[in-house]
């Protein structure tokens, strides 16, 4: 079928997108690559469509369908959406994404290069042709611009041929294979879709459940995305599956998405409203009482569906007052610290939902004790390393809810503090450079017990000085400030040669403090109840080793310098030591050196990672998760200059 015919079918409602398809996710590199392949007559693959009755067809968007049979795109959405946008000059009716991805594509008649518009590079040069204008108005305007310049006259024939070659893209024949038959239910079609797209991201159970709901209530997806955007603006980043889990537990009391299949549209819409309100309440509780006020420190997010259900059954209020809220937060914090949902999310949610139905919050805590054993924190639990460590959020929590003070300013670092000092920075107590010089490895250099939080001003004042130099200075300026951040006060431990002993002593102080706080949350109830099934084992003490991270001072300095360079270009700062988590379980998979998970320009470029001296397996893992990976600095800088900064200049 000709591409032009396919686009006409989309306009007439004979071809559409099934509701279970994800939105448009291509970036400009992929759009350029597709057009270059078509221009050079290279293979670009065929399409797979589901031919079904238009009446009741689960389609995306609000465009009307033609009566009779409609063809729903199962494979080829990204390609067809890109080409529709380029040729028509606007997005199709079913579009869900960033239209700037395919807006402003130009072609150079001399170099035969496709590139997106850059004023400094293209303005006033007739050899740069607007591809969309060419598709809509023909070759006339482009030829008129070229013939007006005598320098280009000798190559008019070549230029004319190239313009015609671009236009013939509309006449390209694409093979279209159809899935037909009365037996092809949505479940069967989704299974076919997943097998066809086995090399990419498969549809989750949540996608299928949402597809069935949106067949009756197309506005559901838009409403959910609006909620996710609201939380994202508050620096809490959730996905559709996570929100759907919360709705599911509230509406059905079950963890498995399959229970949503029998929920009608009005019930789902009501459940979604309730879920949003319950989540708002819980986020306020977690931020206000625990100080976990942004996405980076919000561990244990799969505990929220259980808490949402509990709170909803209470009508949205804790009738037991502060004590009941604290017990709920105790359960949440324990679930987060011990990685309650780092295994099979659904099976563990099932257990907790059953416990909730049996005996409410008391039974939830009892189940946690039976699963875990001792709920006390031991010093070695703070033995993890990097900002991705499970107890990093606990350190942040203690800083925000206790008496911790900024060493240089003497200000309390409590949650909800206002003003220019409200944003806290991570500070290495013993400077990284000195530790690397003494041959400590990255687990010791980036140990959680070597972290504290300070204002930016104090962080700059400390610089890379040793504790034995700056500790006395700050303690003299603000007595008690060091102890407020769990610094052992024996001056011998402040010396570099005693660094391991310093870590050990600080871990003990941190463990004692968090245990005291956990005890407070229980309002007099014993921290370890009578239901303990087993003693704490070596497995409980184990700190899981995950691949990745920074190996040396030189590597860290290079990455920090690169990050600073990116910021100087007016682009967002990247994340150092970024934890790559399993999207299904939330379990840590790797620590990536330096990443931009939303791209250097959100919505226009793909996620980017800079990984220095890492294994092939780690590079492959990051690539499989959609990251464009650079293993050297110069190619990354070239990418930024050539492909990203050119977009900023538009």
DONU-264442 format. One record per residue: z, x, y of N, C-alpha, C, O in turn. Coordinates in steps of 0.1 Angstrom, whole numbers, plus 5000, padded with zeros to 4 digits. Layout:
BEGIN
ZXYZXYZXYZXY
...
This chain:
BEGIN
500050084988500050005000500050095012500750195013
499250055022499150135035500450125042501150025042
500850235049502050235057501950125067502950065070
500850115074500650005084500949865079501549785086
500549845066500849715060502349695057502849585059
502949805053504449795051505149765063506049675063
504749825074505449795087505149655092506049585097
503949605089503649465092504449365084504949265089
504649405071505549325062506949315068507649215067
507449425073508749425079508849325091509749255093
507749335099507749245111507649105107508249015114
506949075097506748935093507848875084507848755081
508748965080509848915071509548915057510348855049
508448975053508148985039508749105032508849115020
509249195040509949315035511249335043511249325055
512349365036513649375043514449475036514049545026
515749485040516649575034517849505028518349405034
518149535015519249465009520549495015520749605021
521449405015522749425022523549535017524349605024
523449575004524249674998523749815002524449915000
522549825008522149955013523050005024523449935033
523350135024524050195036523150205048521950185046
523750225059522950235071522050365072522050445063
521350375083520450485085521250615088522050615097
521050715080521850835081521050965083521551075084
519750955084518951075086519251135100519651075109
518951275100519051345113517651385117516651365110
517551455129516251485134515451585126514251585126
516151675119515451775111514651695100513551735097
515351595094514651525083513451445089512451425082
513651385101512551315107511351405109510151375106
511651525115510551625118509851665105508651665104
510651685094510151725082509251625075508151655070
509651495077508751385071507451385078506351375072
507451385092506251375099505351495096504051485096
505851615095505051735092504451725078503251755076
505151665069504651645055503451545055502451565049
503651435063502551345064501351395071500251375067
501651475081500551535089499751625080498451635082
500451705072499751795063499251735050498751805041
499451605049498951535037499751575024499251575013
501051625026501851655015502451535009502551425015
502851534996503551414990504851384997505651475000
505151254999506451215005507151114996508151065000
506651094984507351004975506950854977506450814988
507150774967506850634968508050554971509050604975
507850424970508950324974509250244961508450224952
510450194961510950104950511449984957512349994966
510949864954511449744960511849644950511449644938
512749554954513149444945512549314950512849264962
511649254942510949134946511849014941512048994929
512248934951513148824948512948714958512248734968
513448594954513248474963513948504976515148554977
513248474987513848495001515048405003515948445011
515048284997516148195000517448244993517548264981
518448285001519648334996519648484993520548534987
518548554996518448694993519448775002519648745014
520248864995521248945002520649055011520649165007
520249015023519549105032520449145044521349075047
520049255050520849305061520049275074518849255074
520849255085520249215098520049075100520248995090
519649035112519548885115518148845116517848735121
517148925112515748885113515448785102515948795091
514648675106514248575096513348635085512548725087
513548575073512748615061511548515060511748395063
510448565055509348475052509648395040510348445031
509148275039509448195027508748245015507748325016
509348215004508748264991509448394987510648404987
508548494982509148614977509248714988508348734996
510348784988510648894998510849024990511449024979
510449134995510549264989511649344996511549375008
512749374989513849444995513749594991513649624979
513849685001513749824998514949884991516049874996
514749934979515749994971515750154973516750214974
514550204974514350344976513250374986512150334984
513650444997512650465008513150415021512350425031
514350365022514850315035514750415046514250385057
515250535044515350635054513950675059513650685071
512950695050511650725054510950615062510350635072
511050485056510350375063511050345076510350315086
512350355077512950335090512550435100512250395112
512450565097512050665106510550645111510350655122
509750615101508350585105508150465113507350465122
508950365110508850235118509250275132508550235142
510350345134510850375148509850465155509650435167
509150555149508250645155506950565159506450575170
506450485150505150415152505350295161504450265170
506350215159506550095167507250125181507150055190
508050235181508750265193510150205194510750215205
510550135184511850075184512350065169511550075160
513650035167514150025154513749895147513549795154
513749885134513449765127514649665128515749705132
514449535124515449435125516649465117517749435121
516549535106517649565098518349695101519249735094
518049755112518549885115520049895118520649805124
520649995112522150025115522250175115522450235105
522250225127522350375128522150415143522350335152
521750535145521450595158519950605160519350695154
519450525169517950525171517450645178516350685177
518350725184517950845191517450945181516851045184
517750925168517351015158515851025157515351135154
515150915159513650925159513050895172511850865172
513750895183513250865196512850995203513551095203
511650995209511151115217510551225209510651345212
509851195197509251295189507851335196507051245199
507651465197506451515203505751605193506351665184
504451625196503551715188502851815197502251775207
502751945193502052035201500652065195500552095183
499652035203498252045198497852185194496852195186
498452285199498052415196498752475184498152525175
500152465184500952515173501052425161501552465151
500752295163500952185153502352175149502752155137
503252185159504652175157505152035162504751985172
506051975154506751855158508151895164508851975158
508451835175509751865181510151755190509351675195
511451735192511951635201511951675215512151795218
511751585224511451615238512551705245513751675244
512051815251512951905259512251925272511151985273
512851885283512151895296511752035300510552055304
512552135298512252265302511152325294510452415298
510952275282509852325273508552255274507552305272
508652115277507452035275506951975288505851935289
507851965298507451895311506151955317506152075319
505151875319503951915326502951985317501952035322
503252005304502352065295501651965287502251895278
500351945289499551835282499351865267498951775260
499651985263499552005249500651945241500551935228
501751905247502751835241502451685242502451635253
502351625230501851485230503051395225503651425214
503351285232504351185227503751115215502751035216
504351135203503851075191503850925191502950865187
504950865196505050725197503950665206503350565203
503750725218502750675227501350685220500450605222
501150795213499850815206499650705196498550655194
500650665188500550565178500350425184499650345179
500950405196500750275202499550255211498950145212
499150365218498050355228496750425224495750415230
496750495212495650565208495550705214496450745221
494350775212494250915216493750925231493751035236
493450815237492850815251493750885261493250985267
494950845263495850915273496051065270496051145280
496151105258496351245254495051325258495151435263
493851265254492651335257492351345272491851445276
492751245279492551245293493351355300492851425309
494551375295495451485300494851615297494951715305
494251635285493751765281492451795289492251915293
491551705290490251725296490451755311489551815317
491551725317491751755331492151895333492251945344
492351975322492652115323491552195317491352195305
490852275325489752355320490152465310489352505302
491352505310491852605300491752555286491652635277
491852425285491952365271490552315266490452275255
489552315275488252265271487652325258487152255250
487752455256487152515244487652465231487052475221
488852405231489552365219489552215218490352165210
488752145226488851995226488651935212489251845208
487651995205487351935192488551955182488851855175
489152075182490352095174491451995178492151935169
491651985191492751895195492451745192493351675187
491151705193490751575189491051545174491551445171
490651645166490951625152492351615148492751535140
493251695155494651685153495251555157496151505151
494751505169495251375173494851265163495751175160
493651275158493251175148494051185135494351085128
494351315132495051335119496451275120496951225110
497151275132498451215133498251055132499050995126
497251005139497050865138496750815124497150695121
496150895116495850845102497050835094497050785083
498250885099499450865091499650715089500250685078
499350635098499450485096498750435085499050335079
497650505081496750465070497150525057496450505047
498250605057498650675044499050575034499750475036
498450585022498850505010500150555004500250665000
501050455003502350484996502450404983502250284984
502750464972502950394960504150304960505250354964
504050174957505150084958505350034944504549964938
506550054938506950004925507849894927508749904935
507749784919508549664921509449644909509149664897
510649594912511649544902511549394903511849334914
511149324893510949184893511649114881512149184872
511648984881512248914870513448834873514248884881
513548714867514748634870516048694865517148654870
515948794856517148854850517748964860518749014857
517048994870517449094879518449044890518049014901
519649034885520748994894521049114903520649224901
521949084913522349194922523049304915522949424919
523849274905524549374897523549464890523649584890
522549404884521449484877520749564887520449684884
520349514898519649584908520449704914519849814916
521749684916522549794921522649904911522650014915
522649864898522749964888521350044888521450164887
520249974890518950044891518950134903518550254902
519450084914519550164927520350294924519850394928
521450284918522250394916521650504907521750624909
520850454897520250544888519050614895518750734893
518350534903517250594911517750694921517050804923
518850674927519450764937520450854931521450884938
520350884918521350964912521551104918522651164917
520551154925520651284932521351274945521751374951
521551154950522251134963523551064961524251074951
524050994972525350934971525150794965524450704971
525850764954525750634948526450534956527450564963
526150404953526950294959528250294952528350304939
529350274959530650264953530850114949530050034952
532050094942532349964939532649874952532349754952
533149944962533349884975532049834981531949724987
531049914980529749884985529149754979528649664986
529349744966528849624958529649504962529049394965
530949524963531849404967531449354981531349234984
531249454990530949415004529549355005529349265013
528649404997527249344996527349194993526649114999
528149164983528249024979528848934989528448824992
529848994996530548925007529548895019529448795024
528849005022527948995034526748905031526048865040
526448885018525348785015525748645021524848575025
527048615021527548485026527948505041527848405049
528448615044528948645058528448775063529148875063
527248775068526648895073527348965084527249085086
528248895091528948955102530149035098530749105106
530449025085531649095080531549245082532549315086
530449305079530249445080530349495095531049595098
529849415104529949445118531349445123531849525131
532149335118533549325122534349445117535149495124
534049485105534749595099534449725107535449805109
533249745110532849865117533549865131533849975136
533649755137534349745150535749785149536249855158
536449745138537849785136537949935134538849995139
537049985126537050125123536850205136537450315138
535950155145535650225157536950225166537250325173
537650115166538850105174539850215170540450275178
540050225157541050325152540550465154541250555157
539150485153538650615155538850665169539150785172
538850575179539050605193540550645195540850715205
541450605186542850655186543050775177544150815175
541950835172541950955164542550925150543151015144
542250805145542450775131541150745124540550645128
540650825115539350805110539450755095539850815086
538950625094538950565081537550525078536650525086
537250485065535950445061535950295056537050235055
534850245054534750105050535450075037536149975035
535350165027536050145014537550135016538150045010
538050215025539550215027539950085033540950025029
539250035044539549905050539349795040540249705040
538349805032538149695022539249695012539649585007
539849815008540949814999542149735005542849654998
542349755018543449675025543149525025544049445022
541949485028541649345027541749295013542349185011
541349365003541449324989542849294985543149194979
543749394988545149374984545749254991546649184985
545449235003546049125011545448985006546248895004
544148985003543548854999543848824984544148704981
543748924976543848894961545148944955545448894944
545849034961546949094955546649194944547549224936
545349234943544949324933544249444939543949444951
544149554931543549674936542049684934541349734942
541549624923540149644919539249554928539649444931
538149614932537249544941536649424934536149334941
536549424921535949314913536649184917535949074915
537849184921538549054924538048994937538248874939
537349074945536749014957535548934954535048864963
534948954943533648884940533748734940532748664943
534948684938535148534938535748484951536048364952
535948574961536448534974535348474983534348544984
535648364988534548304997534648365011535648435014
533648345019533448405032534648375042535148465048
535048245043536148215052537448285048538148335057
537748285035538948355030538848505034539848565038
537748565031537548705034537748735049538448825053
537148645058537248665072538648665077539148735085
539448565071540848555075541648675070542448725077
541348725058541948835052541748965060542549045062
540448975066540149085074540849095087541349195091
541048975093541848965105543349005103543949085110
543848955092545248985088545349135085546349205089
544349195078544449335075544449425087545149515088
543649385097543549465109544949465116545449565121
545549345117546849335123547949415116548749485122
547949405102548949475094548749625096549749695097
547449675096547249815097547649865111548249975112
547449785121547849825135549349845135549949935140
550049745128551549755128552049885121552849955125
551349905109551750025101551450155108552250245108
550350165115549950285122550950305134551350425136
551350205140552350215151553650265145554350345151
554050215133555350255127555250405123556150485126
554150445117553950575112553950675124554550785123
553250635135553150725146554450725154554950835158
555150615156556350605163557550665156558350745162
557750625144558950665136558850805130559750875129
557550835125557350955118556651055126556551175122
556051015138555351115146553951155142553351245147
553451085131552151125126551151045134550750935130
550751105145549951025155548451055156547851015166
547951135146546551155146546051175132546851205123
544751175130544151175116544551295108544651295096
544651405115544851535108546151545100546251605090
547151465105548451475098548751345091549851325086
547751245091548051125084547651135069546551105065
548651185061548451205047548751065040549250975047
548451055027548850945020548250815024548850705024
546950815029546450695035546150585025546050465029
546050615012545850515002547150434999547150344990
548250475005549450395004549350275013550150175011
548450275023548350165032548050035026548549925030
547050025016546849895010548049825004548249705005
548949904998550149854993551049805004551649695003
551249885014552049845025551549725033552249635037
550149715034549549605040549849475033550149375039
549849485020550149365011551549325013551849205015
552449425013553949395014554149325028554849225029
553649385038553849335052553249195053553849105060
552049175048551449045049552248935042552348825046
552748965030553648875023554848835031555448725029
555248925040556348895049555948825062556748805071
554648785062554248715074553948815086553848765098
553848945083553549035094554849095100554749175110
556049055095557249105102558249155091558249105080
558949255094560049305085561349225089562049265099
561649125081562849045085564149115082565149075086
564049235075565249315073565449415084566449495082
564649405094564949495106564549635103563749675095
565249725111564949865110565149925097564450015093
566249885089566449935076565349915067564950005059
564749795067563649765058562449845062561649895053
562149855075561049935079561150085075560250145070
562450135076562650275072562450295057561950395053
562850195049562650205035561150205031560750275022
560450125039558950125036558350265040557550315033
558850315051558350455055558850565046558150655044
559950545040560450635030559450635018559150745013
559150525013558150515002556850575006556250654998
556350545018555050605022555150755023554250825018
556150805029556250955031556451025018555751125016
557150965008557251024995555951024988555551114981
555150914989553850904983552951004989552151064981
553051035002552151135008552551275004551651355001
553851305004554251445001553851484987553451594984
554051394977553851424963552451394958552151404946
551551344967550151314963550051204953549351214943
550751094956550850984947549450934944549150894932
548550934953547150884951546150994950544950974954
546551104945545551214944544851214930544051294927
545251114922544551094909543650974910542850964920
543650884900542750764901543350664910544450614907
542750644921543350554931543550414926544650354928
542550354919542650214915543850194905544550104906
543950284895544950274885546350284891547250214887
546550374901547850394907548150284917549250234918
547150234923547350114932547749994923548549914927
547049984912547449874902548949874899549649774899
549449994895550850014892551749974903552749904901
551350014915552249984927552149834931553149774935
550949774929550849634932551649554922552249454926
551649594909552449524899553949534903554649444902
554349654907555749684910556149594922557249534923
555249584932555449504944555649354940556549294946
554849304931554949164927556249144919556849034920
556649244911557949234903559149224912560049144910
559249314921560549324928560449384942561449424948
559249374948559149414962559449554965559049644957
559949584976560149724981561149804972560949924969
562149734967563149804958562349854945562649964941
561549764940560849804928559749914930559550004922
559149914942558250024946558950154946558450254940
560150164952560850284953561350334939561350444936
561750234931562250264917561050324909561250414902
559850264911558650314903558350454908557950544900
558550484921558250614926559250714920558850824916
560550674918561450764912561150794898561350904893
560750684890560450704876559250794875559250874865
558350784884557050864883557351014887556851104880
558151034897558351164903559551244897559451364896
560551174894561851244891562551264904562751164911
563051384907563751404919562951384932561751434932
563451314941562751294954563251384965562851374977
564051484961564451584971563351684973562651724963
563251734985562351844988563051974985564251994990
562452064978562952204976562252304985561152274990
562952414988562352514997560952554993560052575002
560752574980559452614976558252514978557152554978
558652394981557552294984556952324997555852285000
557652405006556952455018556252585016555952655025
555952615003555352745000553852735001553152834999
553252615004551852605006551352675018552052735026
549952685019549352755030548252675036547652595029
547852705048546752655055547052515061548052455057
546252475071546452355077546152235068546452115071
545552265057545352155047546452135037546352045029
547452215038548552205028549252065030549352015040
549752015018550351885018551651885027551951775032
552351995029553551985037553352025051554252035059
552052055055551752075069552051945077552651965088
551651825073552051705080553551685081554051635091
554351735071555751725071556351815082557251765090
555851935084556252015095555951955108556751955118
554751895110554451825122555351705124555851685136
555651635114556651515115557951565120558551505129
558551675114559851715118559851765133560751745140
558651815137558551865151558551745161559151745171
557951635157557751515165558951425166559251355176
559751425155560851325154562251385156563151305158
562351515156563651575157563951625171563551575181
564651735171565051795184564251915188564651995197
563151935182562252055184561852065199561551965205
561952185204561552205218560552315219560452415211
559752305229558752415232559552535237560352525246
559252655231560052775234559852815249560752865255
558652815254558352865267558852765278559252815289
558652635276558952535286560252465285560752415294
560852475273562052405270561952255269562952185268
560752205268560452055268560652015253560252085244
561151885251561151835238559751795234558951755242
559551805221558151785215558051655208557351645198
558851555212558851425205557551355206556751385215
557351255197556151175197556151095210557151065216
554851065214554650985226554951055239555050985249
555151185239555351255251554151245260552951245254
554251245272553151225281552851355289553551455289
551651355296551351465305550451575298550051555287
550351685306549451785301549951865289549151935282
551251855286551851925275551951845262552551885252
551351725262551551635251550751675239551151645227
549651755241548851805229549451935224549552025232
549851935212550452055206549452135199548452085193
549652265199548852365192549652435181550852455183
548952465171549552545160549752685164548852745170
550952735162551252875165551652955153552552905146
551153065150551553155140552753235145552653315155
553953215139555153275144555053435143555253505153
554653485132554253625130552753625132552053565125
552253705142550853705145549953745133550253835126
548853675133547953695121547453845121547353905111
547053895133546554035133547454135127547054225120
548754125130549754215125549954195110550154295103
549854075105550054055091548854105083549054165073
547654075088546454125081546454285081546054345071
546954335092546954485093547954545082547654655077
548954465078549854515068549454455054550254455045
548254415053547654385040548154255033548054235021
548754165042549054035036547853955034546853955042
547753875024546653785021546753655029547753635035
545653585028545653455037546753355033547253285041
547153345020548253255017549553285024550353205028
549853425026551053465033550853445048551753405055
549653485053549353485067549453335073550053315083
548753245065548753105069549753025062549452905060
550853075058551852995051552452895061552552915073
552652775056553152665064554452705071554752675082
555252785064556552835070556352935081557252965088
555152985083554753065095554152995106553853045116
554152855105553552775115554652715124555752685119
554352695136555252605144554252545155553052575155
554752455163553952385173554452415187555652405189
553552445196553952475209552852415219551752375214
553152405231552152375241551152485242551452595239
550052455248548952555249549452665259549152785256
550252625269550752725278551652835271551552955274
552552785263553452875256552652955246552953075244
551752895239550952965229550253085235550153195230
549653065247548953175255549953275259549653395259
551153235263552153335268552653425256552853545258
552753365244553253445233552153545229552353665226
550853495229549753575225549953635211550253555201
549753765209549953825195551153915194551254005186
552253875203553453955202554253935190554153825184
555054025186555954015174557153935177557653935189
557753855168558953775170560053855175560853815184
560253975170561454055175561354095190562254125196
560054075195559954105210560053975218560853975227
559453865213559453745222560553645218560953565227
561153655206562253565203563453575213563853475218
563953695215565053715224564753665238565653605245
563553685242563153645256563253495257563753445267
562653415248562653275248564053215246564453115252
564853275237566153225235567053245247567853155250
566853345254567553365267567153265277567953215285
565853235278565353135287565852995284566152925293
565752955271566152825267566952835255566452825243
568252855256569152865244569052745235568952635239
568952785222568852675212567452645208567252565199
566452685216565052655214564552705200563852625194
564952825197564452875184565052795172564252755163
566352775172566952695161566352555160566352495150
565952495172565352365172564052355164563652245160
563452475162562252475153562452555140561552615135
563752545136564052595123563852745121563352795110
564152825131564052965130565353025126566352995132
565453105115566653165111567153265122566353335127
568353255125568853325137569353465134569853535143
569153515122569453655119568353745125567253745120
568653825135567653915141566954005131565754045134
567554035120566954125111565654055104564754125101
565753925104564653845098563453835107562353795104
563653875120562553875130561653995129560654005136
562054095121561354215120560154195110560254125100
559054265113557854255105558154295090557554235081
558954395088559154445074559954345066559954355054
560554245073561354145066560654005066561253905064
559354005067558553875068558753785056559053675058
558653835044558953755032560253685032560453565029
561253755037562653705037562753595048563453495047
561953615059561953515070561353385065561953275067
560253395057559653275052560553205042560753085043
561253275034562253215025563353145032563653025029
563853205042564953145050564553025057565252925058
563353025063562852915071562452795062562752685065
561952825050561752715040562952645037562952515036
564052715035565352645032565752555044566252445041
565652605056565952525068565152395069565652295072
563852415066562952305067563252195056563252075058
563552245044563852155033565152085036565251955033
566152145041567352085044567151975055567751865054
566352005064566051905075565351785070565651675074
564251805062563451685058564351605048564151485048
565151665040566051585031567051505039567251395035
567551565050568451485058567751365064568251255065
566451385069565651275075565351165064565551045067
564951205052564751115041565951035038565850915036
567151095038568351025036568650925047569150815044
568350955059568550865070567650745068568050625071
566350765063565450645061566050545051565650435052
566850595042567450505032568750435036569250355029
569250475048570450405054571550395044572150295041
571950515038573050515029572850515015573650545007
571550475011571250474996571050614992570450694999
571450654980571250784975569850824974568950744971
569550954978568151004978567651004964566450964962
568351044954567951034940568850924933570050944932
568150824929568850704923569050734908568750834903
569650634902569950644888568750634878568850664866
567550594884566450574875565650704872564650694865
566150814877565350944875565150964860566050964852
563850974856563450984842563451134838563651154826
563251224847563051364842563551454853563551414865
563851574850564151674859562951734866561851724860
563151794877562051864884561451974875562252054871
560151974873559552074865558752184873558652174885
558352274865557552384872556252324878555752374888
555752214871554552154876554752094890553952094899
556052034892556351974905556352084916556052054927
556752204912556952314921555552384925555452454934
554552354916553352424917552652394930552552274934
552152494937551252464949549852494944549452604941
549052384944547652394939546852494947546852484959
546152584940545252674946543952614947543352574937
543352604959542052544961541152654968541652734975
539852654964539052754969538752754984538952644990
538352864989537952875003539052935012540052985007
538852935025539752985035539353115040538253165037
540153175049539753305056540553415049541753415047
539753525047540253635039540853745047541753825042
540453765059540853885067540953855082540453755086
541553945088541653935103540353945109540053865119
539454025104538154045110537353915109536653865118
537453845097536753725095537253615104536453535110
538553605105539153505114538753525128538453435136
538853645133538453675147536953645149536653585160
536153665140534653635141534553485142533753435150
535253405134535153265135535653205147535053115153
536753255152537353205164536453245176536353165186
535853355176534953395187533753305187533253265197
533253275175532053185173532453045178531652985186
533652995175534052865179534152865195533752765201
534652965201534752975215533352975222533152915232
532453045215531053045220530452905220529752875229
530652835209530152695208530652615220529952535226
531952625223532552545233531952585247531752505256
531652715249531052765261529652695263529252685275
529052655252527752595254527852445257526852375258
529052395259529252255262529352165250529152045251
529552225238529552155226530952145221531852215225
531252045211532652025207533152145199532352215192
534452165199535052265192535052235177535252115173
534852335168534852305154536252315148537252355155
536452275136537652275129537852395120537052415111
538752485123539052595115539952555103540752465104
539652615091540452585079540452435076541552375076
539252375075539152235073539252195058538552255050
540052105055540252065041539151965037539051855043
538451995027537451905022538051825010538451885000
538151695012538851615003537851524995536751494999
538251494983537451404974537451264981538551214983
536351204983536251074990536950964982537350864988
536950974969537550874961539050884959539750784960
539551004957540951024954541751074966542951064966
541051134976541751204987542351334983542951404991
542051384971542551514966541751624973540551624974
542551734977541851844983540951924973541351954962
539751944977538752014969538552164973538352244965
538652184986538352324991538852325006539052225012
538952455011539252475025537952545031537652655026
537352485040536152535046536452615059537352575067
535852725061536152815072536152755086537152745093
534952705089534752645102533752535101532552555097
534052405105533152295103533152205115534052205124
532052135116531852025125531451905117530351875114
532451825112532251725102531351605107530751535099
531251585120530451485126529151545133528451475140
528951675130527751745136528151795150529151755156
527351885155527551935168527151835179527551845190
526351735175526151615183526251495174525351465166
527351425176527651315166526451215166526051165177
525951185154524951085153523551145154522551085149
523351265159522051325161521851445151520651475148
522851505147522751615138523751605126524751535127
523351675115524151655103525451735104525551825113
526451715095527651795095527251945092526351975085
527952035099527652175098528952255094530052215098
528752355085529852435081529352585082528252615078
530252665087530052815087531052865076532252865078
530452925066531352975055530953125053529853165049
531953215056531653355055532353415042533453385039
531553485035532053555023532653465013533753495007
532053345011532553245001531653244989530553294989
532153194978531453184966530253094966530153004975
529253114957528153024957528552884953527952794958
529552874945530052744941530552664953530352544954
531352734962531852664973530752624983530852514989
529752714985528652674993527952554988527552464995
527752554975527052444968527852314970527252204972
529152324969530052204970529952144984529752024986
529952234995529852185008528452125011528352025017
527452185005526052135007525951995000525251905006
526551984988526451854981527151744989526851624987
528051784998528851675005528151655019528651585028
526851705020526051675032526151775044525651745054
526851885041526951985052525752075052525252125042
525252105064524352215065525152345067525852365076
524952435057525852545055525152675061524052705057
525952755069525452885073526452985068527652965069
525953085062526853195057526853325065527453415062
526053315076526053425086526053375100525653255102
526553445109526753405123525453385131525253285138
524553485130523353485138522453365135521953295144
522153325122521353205119522053075125521352985129
523353075125524052955130523752955145523452845151
523953065152523653065167522253025170521952955180
521353075162519953045164519752895162518952825170
520352835152520252685150520852615162520252515167
521952655168522552595179521552595191521352495198
521052715194520152735205518852655204518352595213
518252665192516952615190516952465188516052395193
517952405180517852265176518852185183518652065185
520052235187521052155193521052155208521052045214
521052275214521052275228519752225234519752175246
518652225227517452165232517652015233516951955242
518451955224518651805225519551775237519451675244
520551865240521451845251520751845264521051765273
519651925265518951935277518051815280517451805291
517951725271517051605273517551515284516951415287
